[in-house]
Amino acid sequence: MTYAAKITGTGSAFPSTRVTNLDLSEKLAQLGVETNDQWIRERTGIVERRYADMTKEKMPNASLAAEAAQKALEMAGKTAEDLDQIIVGTCSPDTLLPSTACRLQHKLGAHRAWAMDINAACSGFVYGLATATQFISTGQSSTVLVVGSEVLHPFLDWKDRSSCILFGGNTLDDSRSGAIAEEDAGTAILPVEKGVKHLRPHHQNGLALTGGDELGRRRQAVNKSGAGRIDIHGPCPVCAEFMLQAAGRGWQQGIRRTGPNNDLVKILSFFAGHLQRFLGGFGSQ
């Protein structure tokens, strides 16, 4: 017997520290990197970003995830004890072991839930939701918490304008997606539209995050010393081009499955509004 899954609650969380384009421009100027508000807006659509306070929070990723998760639980009318499973999509865990999902389980007091991380970068939440749907459809879980959470700013090379502005951009540190997926006999989460691209060898490190399993404050200290720096290299134009193509196909398939509707328009508007330099690409797709 198979079961359908639906989303019954959502939540989000952002750090309180706001950094405007002017703030970022002044910081980069001290490092010899030239930029300004207009340059950033034209290329990214970004106006401000949020940074976690690495001096006050030992486990910033798990803390943001917990805040978003609590909101999702409240919307769904559930408690942590109702959870069978926790899935966290992140490429910037506070530690490699324990996983961010395990730390989240502890923070929530979800003593029945088994927990795991998924590292799929920007697609982490989508992979997590697809995984949760499969566990529910097979009857192994009935209530699953899925969270996409990142604290990326400690990894950045602030002297690389091409990456630090985009990845140091819109709500860089956040737990934007917290959702409760539950078993349901009616409306079901639609299958994920997948896109895959084989990269040539010289493109494979166009977008790469390198480093070890240091804690957040340790990362920041290492970055400041200039030794063993953890960088995000990129962005890779090939990755951006593929993203446009795959997203265009995804929207087309979504419209074919559901027909044009307000929810789909809202999603498309949100995505394109935060990446204005890709608007033309989305329009053509």
Legacy VTK file of the C-alpha trace (Angstrom):
# vtk DataFile Version 3.0
C-alpha trace
ASCII
DATASET POLYDATA
POINTS 285 float
0.000 0.000 0.000
1.253 3.476 -0.850
0.423 6.767 0.842
0.298 10.353 -0.402
2.170 13.166 1.346
1.249 16.812 1.792
2.844 19.858 3.452
0.864 20.933 6.523
3.159 23.553 8.047
6.007 25.870 7.038
8.390 28.252 8.797
11.508 30.351 8.276
14.207 32.076 10.318
16.878 34.701 9.694
19.669 36.175 11.836
19.102 39.657 13.219
22.310 41.190 11.812
21.420 43.068 8.606
24.144 44.021 6.116
23.158 46.423 3.329
24.964 46.803 0.014
26.546 49.984 1.385
27.790 48.094 4.456
29.239 45.371 2.252
30.839 47.895 -0.127
32.598 49.608 2.767
33.858 46.286 4.125
35.189 45.179 0.730
36.823 48.573 0.111
39.023 47.924 3.137
40.210 44.750 1.394
40.851 46.533 -1.889
37.712 45.202 -3.634
35.659 47.814 -5.488
31.880 47.567 -5.699
28.768 49.601 -4.924
25.031 49.324 -4.428
24.195 49.779 -8.120
26.725 47.155 -9.268
25.326 44.604 -6.812
21.656 45.295 -7.589
22.132 45.126 -11.359
23.921 41.786 -11.242
22.142 40.011 -8.402
18.982 41.899 -7.406
20.278 41.785 -3.818
19.600 44.723 -1.484
20.667 43.320 1.875
21.734 40.076 3.534
21.743 38.572 7.042
24.731 37.191 8.954
24.737 34.930 11.979
26.652 36.263 14.997
29.528 33.794 15.236
30.713 35.248 18.568
27.435 34.560 20.398
26.120 31.382 18.823
28.152 28.163 19.023
25.858 26.234 16.698
24.273 28.884 14.443
23.016 26.497 11.763
21.152 24.248 14.186
19.740 27.267 16.033
18.318 28.795 12.843
16.933 25.407 11.838
15.247 25.032 15.228
13.570 28.437 14.961
12.165 27.646 11.507
11.156 24.146 12.579
9.230 25.407 15.601
7.174 27.718 13.384
6.423 24.844 11.012
5.323 22.637 13.915
3.024 25.345 15.248
1.397 25.871 11.841
0.863 22.123 11.462
-0.552 21.812 14.983
2.144 19.305 15.894
4.703 18.889 18.668
8.243 17.571 18.429
7.053 14.271 19.875
4.854 13.769 16.804
7.854 13.649 14.469
8.975 10.313 13.047
11.890 11.715 11.081
13.992 14.877 10.624
15.830 15.708 7.383
18.119 18.759 7.127
19.506 19.947 3.790
22.763 21.822 4.388
26.279 22.159 2.993
27.470 24.226 5.988
26.871 22.050 9.058
28.037 23.275 12.454
29.941 19.981 12.719
30.249 16.949 10.478
29.416 14.767 13.471
26.894 15.014 15.031
24.846 16.030 12.022
22.824 19.249 12.046
19.680 17.098 11.974
20.767 15.353 15.192
21.483 18.697 16.843
18.065 19.904 15.696
16.443 16.785 17.118
18.039 17.565 20.496
17.040 21.241 20.429
13.418 20.381 19.623
13.196 17.449 22.022
12.060 15.164 19.201
13.059 12.000 21.039
11.238 9.583 18.689
12.569 11.019 15.435
15.550 9.621 13.615
17.597 12.280 11.870
19.946 12.766 8.936
21.579 15.509 6.859
21.539 15.794 3.070
24.321 17.773 1.372
22.973 18.941 -1.980
23.923 22.634 -1.711
21.183 24.955 -3.045
18.947 21.966 -3.817
19.146 20.558 -0.286
15.581 21.345 0.722
14.166 19.936 -2.525
16.155 16.718 -2.103
14.983 16.551 1.519
11.341 17.021 0.592
11.595 14.374 -2.134
13.202 11.978 0.359
10.527 12.665 2.975
7.831 12.011 0.379
9.325 8.603 -0.393
9.455 7.586 3.279
5.835 8.617 3.713
4.652 6.919 0.511
6.131 3.593 1.649
4.573 3.889 5.095
7.885 4.038 6.978
7.134 7.525 8.314
3.928 9.479 8.740
5.205 12.883 9.934
8.546 14.252 8.706
10.258 17.581 9.389
12.291 18.877 6.423
14.587 21.901 6.850
16.964 23.695 4.478
19.475 25.690 6.531
22.820 27.381 5.769
25.434 29.542 7.495
27.796 30.272 4.621
29.380 33.661 5.246
32.353 32.284 7.283
33.437 30.278 4.220
33.717 33.195 1.815
36.838 34.654 0.270
36.029 38.337 0.718
38.647 39.313 -1.848
36.852 37.408 -4.617
34.167 39.823 -5.808
32.559 37.299 -8.144
31.640 34.959 -5.288
31.450 36.993 -2.083
28.762 39.337 -3.415
26.484 36.613 -4.764
27.059 34.072 -2.000
27.412 36.826 0.575
24.057 37.993 -0.654
20.382 37.675 -0.040
19.788 36.098 3.401
23.086 34.239 3.145
22.730 32.743 6.624
19.201 31.443 7.021
16.835 28.583 7.599
14.478 29.595 4.857
12.586 26.337 4.453
11.104 24.405 7.340
8.188 22.161 6.449
6.108 19.388 7.960
5.258 16.634 5.486
2.460 14.307 6.579
0.631 11.250 5.360
-2.583 12.184 3.570
-5.153 10.298 1.555
-5.968 13.256 -0.688
-3.726 15.968 -2.140
-0.178 14.769 -2.825
3.186 16.500 -3.260
3.978 16.332 -6.979
7.092 14.481 -8.172
10.271 16.558 -8.298
11.394 17.678 -11.747
15.045 16.663 -11.939
17.863 18.232 -13.943
21.383 16.839 -14.323
24.427 18.120 -16.199
27.745 16.392 -16.771
30.520 18.958 -16.290
33.769 18.882 -18.170
36.845 18.374 -15.934
37.883 22.049 -16.094
34.395 23.108 -14.953
34.043 20.785 -11.979
35.583 23.193 -9.467
33.887 26.274 -10.874
31.662 26.256 -7.814
33.313 24.495 -4.887
33.458 24.838 -1.135
36.644 23.400 0.332
37.696 22.897 3.943
37.315 20.738 7.021
34.763 20.292 9.775
35.682 23.341 11.877
33.037 24.975 14.063
31.701 28.350 13.029
33.859 30.513 15.304
36.912 28.449 14.406
36.188 29.011 10.709
36.005 32.736 11.189
39.262 32.819 13.153
41.039 30.769 10.478
39.763 33.079 7.756
41.047 36.154 9.572
44.489 34.640 10.019
44.748 33.902 6.303
45.937 30.363 6.991
43.921 27.382 5.836
41.236 29.641 4.448
37.925 28.050 3.534
36.648 29.541 0.288
33.756 29.335 -2.080
35.188 29.561 -5.592
32.938 30.729 -8.395
30.307 31.261 -9.464
30.784 29.123 -12.548
29.015 30.542 -15.649
28.340 26.999 -16.816
26.440 26.309 -13.580
24.377 29.477 -13.987
23.540 28.630 -17.609
22.453 25.128 -16.671
20.344 26.460 -13.791
18.413 28.642 -16.225
17.799 25.766 -18.606
16.786 23.306 -15.881
14.540 25.831 -14.116
12.820 26.692 -17.386
12.070 23.026 -18.043
10.906 22.647 -14.456
8.386 25.488 -14.715
7.088 24.112 -18.011
6.571 20.653 -16.517
4.928 22.144 -13.429
2.457 24.094 -15.536
1.684 21.006 -17.615
0.973 19.004 -14.454
-1.110 21.572 -12.558
-2.145 24.223 -15.074
-1.313 27.907 -14.458
-2.261 28.892 -10.912
-1.540 31.647 -8.402
0.774 29.513 -6.249
3.060 28.752 -9.194
3.153 32.426 -10.182
4.101 33.368 -6.611
6.953 30.878 -6.582
8.297 32.032 -9.940
8.001 35.697 -8.936
9.855 35.071 -5.676
12.707 33.219 -7.338
13.165 35.639 -10.222
12.782 38.683 -7.982
15.770 37.646 -5.919
17.920 36.821 -8.944
17.120 39.671 -11.266
20.057 39.086 -13.536
18.451 35.777 -14.524
15.073 37.308 -15.353
15.747 37.427 -19.060
16.768 33.769 -19.052
13.622 32.713 -17.211
11.476 34.767 -19.560
12.920 33.106 -22.640
12.474 29.676 -21.092
LINES 1 286
285 0 1 2 3 4 5 6 7 8 9 10 11 12 13 14 15 16 17 18 19 20 21 22 23 24 25 26 27 28 29 30 31 32 33 34 35 36 37 38 39 40 41 42 43 44 45 46 47 48 49 50 51 52 53 54 55 56 57 58 59 60 61 62 63 64 65 66 67 68 69 70 71 72 73 74 75 76 77 78 79 80 81 82 83 84 85 86 87 88 89 90 91 92 93 94 95 96 97 98 99 100 101 102 103 104 105 106 107 108 109 110 111 112 113 114 115 116 117 118 119 120 121 122 123 124 125 126 127 128 129 130 131 132 133 134 135 136 137 138 139 140 141 142 143 144 145 146 147 148 149 150 151 152 153 154 155 156 157 158 159 160 161 162 163 164 165 166 167 168 169 170 171 172 173 174 175 176 177 178 179 180 181 182 183 184 185 186 187 188 189 190 191 192 193 194 195 196 197 198 199 200 201 202 203 204 205 206 207 208 209 210 211 212 213 214 215 216 217 218 219 220 221 222 223 224 225 226 227 228 229 230 231 232 233 234 235 236 237 238 239 240 241 242 243 244 245 246 247 248 249 250 251 252 253 254 255 256 257 258 259 260 261 262 263 264 265 266 267 268 269 270 271 272 273 274 275 276 277 278 279 280 281 282 283 284
